[in-house]
């Protein structure tokens, strides 16, 4: 869970540098075009934190925010794209896929990630 107001405060201090550290180039383009960029970033931050927990790694051993991208399918459902160390971790753990649920309400962005071995 991430408070949108905390993301707004960080963006106020660091500007787009913070977003560029967390988001992939494709996500950053969507952030720039979004009507509520702080809310968009809060949801992506929460999602990536949840994915790191599901992978059991945190940001260690070469893991980067850039190794995780959150896209949306045609119906708007979130879709996780892993690369680099995140993808290696998934493959070393037996493969499968990362499932993700995102939600936001006023001041909170919430994400749940599940590593499915199917």
C-alpha positions in Angstrom: 0.0 0.0 0.0 1.3 3.4 -0.9 -0.1 6.8 0.1 -0.6 9.0 -3.0 0.2 12.1 -0.9 3.7 10.6 -0.2 4.3 10.2 -3.9 3.1 13.7 -4.5 5.5 15.0 -1.9 8.5 13.1 -3.4 7.5 14.4 -6.9 7.4 17.9 -5.5 11.0 17.5 -4.1 12.6 15.4 -6.9 10.4 16.0 -9.8 10.5 13.5 -12.7 13.8 12.1 -11.5 12.0 9.9 -9.0 9.5 8.7 -11.6 12.3 7.9 -14.1 14.0 5.8 -11.4 10.9 3.7 -10.8 9.3 3.5 -14.2 10.5 1.9 -17.5 10.6 4.3 -20.5 7.2 3.1 -21.7 5.7 3.6 -18.2 7.3 7.0 -18.0 5.6 8.1 -21.2 2.2 7.0 -19.8 3.1 8.8 -16.5 3.7 12.1 -18.5 0.4 11.8 -20.3 -1.7 10.7 -17.3 -4.4 13.0 -16.0 -3.3 12.1 -12.4 0.4 11.3 -12.6 1.0 10.9 -8.9 -1.8 8.4 -8.6 -0.4 6.5 -11.7 3.1 6.4 -10.1 1.7 5.4 -6.7 0.0 2.4 -8.2 3.1 1.4 -10.2 5.3 1.8 -7.1 2.9 -0.4 -5.0 2.8 -3.0 -7.8 6.5 -3.2 -8.1 6.9 -3.5 -4.3 4.4 -6.4 -4.3 6.2 -8.1 -7.2 9.6 -7.8 -5.3 8.0 -9.4 -2.3 6.4 -12.2 -4.4 9.8 -12.9 -5.9 11.4 -12.9 -2.4 14.3 -10.6 -3.4 13.7 -7.0 -2.7 16.1 -4.6 -4.6 19.2 -6.8 -4.1 21.6 -8.7 -6.2 21.2 -6.7 -9.3 17.4 -6.3 -9.1 16.1 -3.0 -10.5 12.8 -1.2 -10.7 13.4 -1.2 -14.4 13.2 -5.0 -14.5 9.4 -4.8 -13.9 6.9 -3.2 -16.2 3.1 -3.0 -15.6 1.0 -2.9 -18.7 -2.7 -3.1 -19.2 -4.6 -5.5 -21.5 -7.4 -4.5 -23.8 -9.9 -4.7 -20.8 -7.7 -2.7 -18.5 -6.4 -5.5 -16.4 -2.8 -5.2 -15.2 -0.2 -7.4 -16.9 3.3 -7.9 -15.5 6.3 -7.9 -17.9 9.5 -9.0 -16.3 13.1 -8.6 -17.7 16.6 -8.8 -16.5 17.2 -10.2 -13.0 13.5 -10.3 -12.2 12.8 -12.6 -15.1 15.9 -14.7 -14.2 14.5 -15.1 -10.6 11.2 -16.2 -11.9 12.8 -18.8 -14.2 15.2 -20.0 -11.5 12.2 -20.5 -9.3 10.5 -22.9 -11.7 8.9 -20.4 -14.1 5.3 -19.5 -14.2 3.9 -16.0 -14.3 3.2 -13.0 -12.0 -0.4 -12.2 -11.4 -1.3 -8.7 -10.2 -4.2 -6.9 -8.7 -4.2 -3.1 -8.4 -6.7 -0.8 -6.7 -6.8 2.8 -5.5 -9.1 4.8 -3.4 -8.6 8.5 -2.7 -5.3 8.6 -0.8 -4.2 4.9 -1.2 -2.8 2.7 -3.9 -2.9 -1.0 -3.2 -1.3 -3.9 -5.1 -1.2 -7.7 -4.6 1.2 -9.9 -6.6 1.0 -13.6 -6.8 3.7 -15.8 -8.4 1.7 -18.6 -10.1 3.7 -21.7 -11.1 1.3 -22.7 -13.9 
